[in-house]
Amino acid sequence: MELTTKKKIIVVGGGFAGVQLIKNLDEKLFDILLIDKINHHQFQPLFYQVAASQLEPASISFPLRNIFKYKKNLQIRLAELLSINSSANTIETSIGEFHYDFLVLAVGCTTNFFGNETIRQHSFTLKTTNDAIEIRNHILQTFEDIISAEEKDKAALLNLTIVGAGPTGVELAGAFAEIKKDILPKDYPGINFAQFNINLIEGSKHTLNSMSPLAKAASAKYLEQLGVNIITETFVKNYDGYTLELSNGNTLQSKTVIWAAGVIGNKIIGLTSRAMKPGNRIAVNRTNLVDGSQNIYAIGDIALMETPKYPKGHPQLANVAINQAKNLAKNLKRQANNTPQKEFEYTDLGSMATIGRNKAVVDLPFYHFKGYFAWLVWMFLHLMLILSVRNKLIIFINWVWAYFTKDTSLRLILNQKK
């Protein structure tokens, strides 16, 4: 006897959570529509290497249609979610309206400028592959400009400023410090790189403030060894594209500001006010069901699930997103089969960050370590998360080549025509 009509699931977002959910959903039970604004999955942990001309964008970007080429129950549409009509079980998108039986929101987060529109207009972010390409283009163009700039304009061009000393900020600072030392002087012999400053501004007392004391101390030491200027317990009050105003009363001239000072959930229109929490995160129960809903789920960075172990919600990490997605896929199958669902809880496997060649920190639940071995662990685990074997090989070859030659040949300025 044929199975009854499949339920239709709409998944919004092709990040870690969305991709894992679709991979694990039962093809016999569900038809799936994936909606995303871009046509590829992005491996965010390595964006900083694209920005620093260490990897090509294609190495860490995976076309969604290629990832799911064997998924016969999946359709993909490039569109933006505009609003949700939960009473009609429909969503409005930039290409029209779609009906769902179940809706899964995996839209992730965007950069948080804390309401400062001026900073948003004048600084760079690192949340997409395109952001990373824009930073690479800008950095390389800046050095071209320095060569012919008048002396009065050089100070701002010779300051690269990163705001936020979490993993993204620390990894960016380390990567730029290494190319400043090993690569750029060969490309631009007419520039005195002793005058080129990499500034890292952090509001808290430490770099990697959410990690262990060992990670905080080691990351600061590594960055200082690389020549990075670390400014802690200081906030950026404003930035007009030329001058940073700091909370300590000082100002800093810089034509390059990369904002890595926090995230906020992508805005969703149509959910109840009780479901929306600070930071635009969506309140969900232990099965990722949105508060006040019967058939709308949220997973990954956008979801705020309060549990005994995490009363303020889980950390916004790829591993959390992946495991929530896997659990939800199983629960949707259990629901279809009228069997009890399983509540989600995250087992913290640790966190890590790399500061450069042979320099990394790793926090495991019961052990913290740093240095060369930590760097090898960081490389191995990130390679394992890359989706395709081909891309694993390309990235590994790039890393090996760069390790032994201290060089890459990826410094292309690819600006669009205006």
N, C-alpha and C positions, 0 to 999 in steps of 0.2 A: 504493500500500500504506500502511495506517495506521501511524503511528509507534507503537512499543511504549509500554507504560504509562509515564506521566510519573513522574519521581522527585519525592518529596515533600520540600520544604525547609521547616523551621520556623525563622523568624527571631524572636528574642526581643529586643524593643526597637525603638521607632519614632522614634529620634533621627536625627541626620544620617546615621550609618552605615547603620542599618536602612532608612530611606527610600530612600537612594541605591541600595542593593543591590536592593531590590524593583523600583525603576524600571528597572534595567538587566538583570535576569534575563530570559532567553529564555522567553517564554510557551509556546512549542511544546515545550519540554523539561521544564518544572518546574511543579508545583502548589505553591503557597506558603501557609503559615499564619503570620500575623503575630500575635504575642502581646505585649501590653503592659498595664501596670496602668492607664494612662490612655488616653482615646480620641482624643488629639490629639498632634501633633508640636509641640514647643516650640522657639522661636527664642531660645536661651539668651543670645546676646550682647546682647540688648536687655531682659533681665529688669530690669536696674537702672533703666531708664526707667519701667517699670511701678511699681516700688517707690517711685520719686520722683514719681509722679503725672504723668508726662510722656506716657505712652502708655496706652491701654486694653489689658487682657489679650487681648481678641479680635484685636487687631491683629497679635500675634506668636504666636498659637496657631492651629493648622490641623488640623481634624478628619481623622483618618486615613481614614475612609470616604469623605470628599470628595476627598482627595488621590488615592486609588486607585479612584475610582468607575468608571473604564473598564478596570480590571484584572480580567478575567474568570477568571483562574487564581488569584485571591487570596481567602482567607478571613481575617477578623479576629476575634480573641477578646480580650475584656478579662479578663485574669487575671494572676496573679503566678506566676513560676517558683519552684517549691519545691525540686526536685532533678532530677538527670540520672541515668538508668540507661543507661550507655553500652553495656553488654553486651547489653541488650535493645533498644537504639535507641529508647528512650522517654524522655519527660520527665513529671514529675508537676507539676501546676499546681493553683492554688486552685479550679479548676473541673473537674479530672479529668486523666486520662492521655492523652497524644498520642504517636503513633508518627512517626518521621522516617527518611528516607534520609540527609539531611544536616541538621545543626543548626548555626545561625549565632547566636552570642552577640554581641549589640550592646547590652548592658545599661548601658554607660557607668559613670559614677562618682557617688559621693555625697560629702557633706562629711566631712572628716577632723577629728575632735576629739581625736585622739592619745590615746584611751582615757579621756578625762576626761568622765565621765557627768554631773557637775554642770554643766559648761559646756554640754553638749549640751541639757540640760533647760531652761536659762534663756536661751539665745541664739537668735537668728534665723539661718536659712540662706537662701541664694539659689540653689537648684538646680532649682526648678520654678516654673511660673506661679503656683501656689497660694502658694508661699513669697513671691513678689513681692507678691501681693495682701495677704497677712498683714502684711508689712512696711509697706505703704501704710496699711492700716487702723490699725496700731499707731502709726505716726508721727503721723497726723492726730489720733487719739484722745489722744495724749500732749499735743498743743497744747491740746485741749479741757480736759484735766486741769490743765494749768499755770495756766489762768485762775482756777480755783477752789481750787488747792492751797494748803495752808499753807506759810509761808515755809521751814520746816525741811525740807519735802519737795521743794522746787523744784530744789535743786542736782542731784539725780539725774535729774530729768525734763529738765533743761536740758543734759544731756550725751548726745550721740549718739556711740557708739563703734563703729568698724569695725576688725576685727582681720584683718590681711592686706592688704598694699599691692601685690598683683598687679593685673592689669587690672580684675578685678571690684571690688576694694576702692577703687582709684583712681577708677574711673568712678562708683561710688556716692558717694564723698566729694565729687567735683566736682559731681555732680547735686544733692545735698542742699545744698551750699554756694550753688549758684545760686538754688534756690528759697527758701533762707533770706534771700538778699539781695533778690530781685526780686518774690517772690510772697507768702510767708507774712506779712510785715509788713502787707500790705493786708488779708489775711483776719483777722489777729489783732492789731489795733492796740493791744490792752491788754497785749501781751507785749513786753518789752524784748529784742529779738533780739541785741543786743550781748552779752547774757549767755548766749546759746545757743551751745554749743561742739560742733564736729564734730571728733572725735579719730580719727586713723588710726594704728594700732599695727602695727609691722612688726618681725619678728625679725632681718632682715638689715640691712645698712647703708643700703640705698636703696629708694625706691619703684621699682616695675617692675624689680626686681633682675635678672630674666632677659633684659632688653632691653639696648640699646646705652647707652654712657655719655651720649650726647646725650639719649636718652629718659629715663634716670634723673634727670639734672639738670633737664631741662625740666619733667618731671611734678612734681617737688618744688617748683620755682619757681611753676608755675601754681597748685598747691594752696595754697601759702603766700599767693599773691596773693588767692586766694579766701577766705582766713581759716581754712583747715584746720590744726589742730594735729597735726603729724607727730611721732610718737615712734618712733624706729628703734632697732635693736639691743636690743629689749625683747620679752619673751614674756609672754603671759598665763598665770599659774599656776593661777588659779581664778576663778570668777565665780558668785555665789550669787543672781543676779537683781537685786542692788543694788550690790555692791561688787566691783570687779575687783582682784585681787591680781597685781601685776606683778613680773617677775623682777628689776627694779632696786630692789626694796624698797618702792616707792610703792604707794599704792592710789588708785582712782578710782571715784567714785560715778556710776553710770549705770544708768538704767532701760531703756536700749535698747542692746543689743550685737548687731551683725551679724557673724557668723563667716564670713570668707572666706579662711581661713588654710591652705587645702590641700584636696586630694581624696583619696579612697581608692576602689578599685573596689567595686562592689556584689558582695556575697558570693555565690558559686556553690557549691552542694553537689553532689558527685558526680564531680568531676574528680579526677584523681590528684594526689598531693602534689607530684610533680615539675612538674606544670603550673602550680601556684599559686606566684606570686612575691610579693616584698614589695609592700605597697600593694594587695594583692588583685588584682593584674594577672595575666593569663593568658599563659603563655609560648606563643608561636606561631612557626612557621617562616616562611620568606620568602613563602609563599603563604597565610599566615594560618591554617594548619592547627594545631590545638592539639597541643602536645607530648604524644606517646604515643597520639594518636587517629588514626583513619583517615577519619572523616567528621564531625568537630566542628570548627568554625571560630570564631574570635573576631576582631572588627574594632572599630576605633575606640578610645576611651579605655581600655577594659578590656584591650586587647591589648598585650603586651610583645614586640616584635619587635626582636631585636638584629641590626644590620647594620654593615658597616664604617663608614658615615657616622654611624650612631647606635648605638654599642655599648651604651648604657644604655636603648635603646628610643626610639621617636619621641615628640615632644612631644604632649601631649594637646590637640590642636587640631581644630576642625571640618574644616579642609582635609585633614588626615591621614585622618580618618574617612571623608570623602567619597571620597578617592582609593583607600583600601584597599577600600571597598565596590565601586567600579567595577572594580578589578582582580580582585576575587574573583568578581564576576558573569561576567567574561570567562573566568576560569580554570575555573569550573564548567561553562561551555559547552565549553571546550577538553577538559575531562575527559570530558564526555559524547561528544565527537567523537573521543576518543583522540588528541588532538594535544598537543604539549608545553605546559606551563603557564609563565606568565611570573612571575618573582620581583618582589616589590614593593620599590621604593625611593622615598622621599619627596624631592621637590625643594622646598626651603624657599623659599617666595615672599615671606616676610617676616612681620612682626607689627605690630600697631598698638593704640593705646588712645586714647580721648578723655577729656579732663579737663573739658570744658565748652564753652560757646559760643566758637567760633573758636580753641579750644585742643585740639590733639591731637598725638600723636607717631607717626611711621611709620618702621619699620625695614625697608628693602628689602635684598636680599643685598649690594648694592654702594653703597647710598646711604641716608642717614638724614636725615630732615627733621622739622620741627615747625611749629606755628602754624596759620594760617588755611588754607593749601593742604592741609596734612596733615588738617585737620578735614573739608575737602571730600572728600578721597580716602576717609577713613573712612566718611562718610555714603554716598557712591556705592557702595562695595563692600558695605556692609551692606544697602543697598536691593536690590542685585543678588542677594543670597543669600535674600531673602524669597521664599517659594514662589509666592504668587499675585499677579497684576497688581493686583487690587483692593486687597490689603493694602499693596502697594508705594505705591499712590496715597494710601491713607489715612494711612500713616506719613509720606509726603512732605508732605502737606498739613498734618499736625500739626506737623511740624518747621518748615515755612515760617511757619505761624501763630505758633508759639512764638518764632521768631527775631525777628519784627517787633513782636510785642506784649509779649514777655517774660512771657507768661501762658499757662496752660492751664485748662480748666474741668473737669478730671478728678478733682477732689479729693473722691471719694466714700468714705465709711466704709461698707463692706458686710460687717458681721459676721453670722455665722450665729447663729440662736437656739440657746441652750444649754439 
